[in-house]
Amino acid sequence: MILVVKSSKLRLQRRALGFSSIPSDHQFVLSSLTADQVVSQIYANAEDPERFLVYSRILTAISNLKNLGRVSDVDEILRSVGERDESAHETTFGLINGFLWAIPVLGFIGTVLGLSVSIASFSSLLDSQSDISGIVGSLKEVTSGLSTAFETTLLALVIALVLQLWMTAQKTAEERFLDDCNDYCMKQIVSRIKILPYEQSREV
C-alpha cells in the first residue's frame, strides 16, 4: 500500500512539470521587479502550489528574491532545497526497507515453527505406534507438515523479491523526477534571471 500511494503521488507531482511557471512572453526575464508575476503564474497553475515539490522550491527561492531583492542567491537556494528534497526522498523508503527485512524473517520463523511441530508429532507417533506399518502411515502427516513449513519460507522470499523489485523501480522513478525538477528550475527560473544595474551596485 505504501508503494501504491507513493506511485500515485509521483504521478500527481509530475503533472506540475507540464505547466510553465513563468509568463508566456518569450522576452520575460526574472528580477526583483517581476518576481510577483512568477508567483501569480504558479498560483494560476495550482490552487495549493505548496503541495507540489517543484512549485514549493520555486516559491521558496522567489520569496527570498521578493524580500531581499537579490537574484544572485536564487540558484543557490534552489540547489539547497533540491539537496534537502533528495535527503527527504531517502528517508521515505525507511519503513519499506524495514518490511523487506521482516518478511523473509517471518518466513523463516514459520518454517522453524513448522519443523518444531513436525518433530514433536514424529516423537509422539513413535511413542504411540509399535508396528512399522503404523509408523509409516503416520509419517505422511508429518511430511505434509514439513511441506507447509518450507512453503512459508518460499512464499516469504517470493514476496520479498517482488517488493524489492517494485521498490527499486519506484525509487528510480522518484530519483528521475527529482532530476527533472532540477532541470525544470534551471530552465524556468535560473536561465531567466537578470540582475538589474541597481542590484549589482547594492550587492557590491
C-alpha positions in Angstrom: 0.0 0.0 0.0 2.9 2.4 0.7 4.3 1.8 -2.8 0.9 2.3 -4.3 0.4 5.6 -2.5 3.9 6.7 -3.5 3.3 5.9 -7.1 0.0 7.8 -7.1 1.7 10.8 -5.5 4.5 10.7 -8.0 2.1 10.8 -10.9 0.4 13.9 -9.4 3.7 15.6 -8.7 4.8 15.0 -12.3 1.7 16.9 -13.6 3.2 20.1 -12.3 6.2 19.8 -14.7 3.8 20.1 -17.6 2.9 23.7 -16.8 5.1 26.8 -17.2 6.0 28.8 -14.1 6.7 32.0 -16.0 4.6 34.2 -18.2 4.2 33.1 -21.8 6.2 36.1 -23.0 9.5 34.9 -24.5 11.2 38.1 -23.6 10.4 37.7 -19.9 13.3 37.9 -17.5 13.3 37.3 -13.8 14.2 40.1 -11.5 13.1 41.5 -8.2 10.6 43.6 -10.1 9.0 40.6 -12.0 9.0 38.1 -9.1 5.3 38.7 -8.4 4.5 37.6 -12.0 6.1 34.2 -11.4 4.2 33.8 -8.1 0.9 34.7 -9.9 1.6 32.2 -12.7 2.3 29.4 -10.2 -0.9 30.1 -8.3 -2.7 30.1 -11.6 -1.4 26.6 -12.3 -2.4 25.1 -8.9 -4.7 26.2 -6.1 -2.3 24.9 -3.5 1.2 25.0 -5.1 2.9 24.2 -1.8 1.7 20.6 -2.3 3.8 20.3 -5.4 7.5 19.8 -4.8 8.8 21.8 -7.8 6.4 24.8 -7.1 7.4 24.8 -3.4 11.1 25.0 -4.5 10.4 28.0 -6.7 8.2 29.8 -4.2 10.9 29.4 -1.6 13.5 31.0 -3.9 11.1 33.7 -5.1 10.3 34.7 -1.5 14.0 35.4 -0.9 14.0 37.4 -4.1 11.0 39.5 -3.1 12.2 40.1 0.5 15.8 40.8 -0.2 15.8 41.8 -3.8 18.8 39.6 -4.6 18.6 37.4 -7.6 22.1 36.1 -7.2 21.0 33.8 -4.4 18.1 32.2 -6.3 20.2 29.5 -7.9 22.0 28.7 -4.6 18.6 28.4 -2.8 17.2 26.1 -5.5 20.2 23.9 -5.2 20.0 23.8 -1.4 16.3 23.0 -1.4 17.0 20.3 -4.1 19.5 18.7 -1.8 17.0 18.7 1.1 14.4 17.1 -1.1 16.9 14.3 -2.1 17.7 13.7 1.5 14.0 13.5 2.4 13.4 11.1 -0.5 15.8 8.6 1.0 14.0 8.6 4.4 10.6 7.9 2.8 11.8 4.3 2.0 12.9 3.5 5.6 9.6 1.8 6.5 9.5 -0.2 3.3 13.1 -1.4 3.9 12.0 -2.5 7.3 9.2 -4.5 5.9 11.5 -6.1 3.3 13.8 -7.2 6.1 11.0 -8.5 8.2 9.1 -10.6 5.5 11.9 -13.2 5.0 12.5 -13.4 8.7 8.8 -14.1 9.3 9.0 -16.8 6.6 12.0 -18.4 8.4 10.1 -18.2 11.7 7.2 -20.0 10.2 9.5 -22.7 8.9 11.1 -23.2 12.3 7.7 -23.4 14.0 6.5 -25.9 11.4 9.6 -28.0 11.8 9.2 -27.9 15.6 5.6 -29.1 15.4 6.5 -31.8 12.9 9.3 -33.1 15.1 7.1 -33.1 18.1 4.4 -35.0 16.2 7.1 -37.5 15.0 8.2 -38.1 18.5 4.7 -38.7 19.8 3.8 -41.2 17.0 7.0 -43.2 17.8 5.7 -43.4 21.3 2.2 -44.4 20.3 3.0 -46.7 17.4 4.6 -50.1 18.0 4.5 -51.6 14.5 6.3 -50.4 11.4 3.2 -50.2 9.2 1.6 -47.8 11.7 4.7 -45.6 11.8 4.9 -45.4 8.0 1.2 -44.4 7.8 1.7 -41.7 10.4 4.8 -40.3 8.7 2.6 -39.0 5.9 1.0 -36.5 8.2 4.5 -35.4 9.4 5.9 -34.9 5.9 2.8 -32.9 4.9 3.5 -30.6 7.8 7.2 -30.2 6.7 6.0 -29.2 3.2 3.8 -26.5 4.7 6.7 -25.3 6.8 9.1 -24.9 3.9 6.4 -23.3 1.7 6.2 -20.4 4.2 9.9 -19.5 3.5 9.4 -19.9 -0.2 6.3 -17.6 -0.1 8.1 -15.0 2.0 11.1 -15.0 -0.3 9.0 -14.6 -3.4 7.0 -11.7 -1.8 10.3 -10.0 -0.7 11.7 -10.3 -4.2 8.6 -8.8 -5.8 8.5 -5.9 -3.4 12.3 -5.3 -3.7 12.0 -5.0 -7.5 8.9 -2.8 -7.1 10.7 -0.6 -4.6 13.7 -0.3 -6.8 11.6 0.8 -9.8 9.7 3.3 -7.6 12.9 4.7 -6.2 14.4 5.1 -9.6 11.3 6.8 -10.9 11.4 9.3 -7.9 15.1 10.0 -8.4 14.4 10.7 -12.1 11.6 13.0 -11.0 14.0 14.9 -8.7 16.4 15.3 -11.6 13.6 16.6 -13.8 12.7 19.1 -11.1 16.3 20.4 -11.1 16.1 20.7 -14.9 12.7 22.5 -14.7 14.0 25.0 -12.2 17.1 25.6 -14.3 15.2 26.2 -17.5 12.2 28.1 -16.0 13.9 30.2 -13.3 17.7 30.3 -13.3 18.0 30.8 -17.1 15.6 33.8 -16.8 17.4 35.6 -14.0 18.6 39.1 -14.8 20.4 41.3 -12.3 19.4 44.9 -12.7 22.1 47.6 -12.5 20.9 49.0 -9.1 21.0 45.4 -7.8 24.6 45.0 -8.9 25.6 48.2 -7.1 23.7 47.0 -4.0 25.5 43.6 -3.9 28.9 45.2 -4.4 
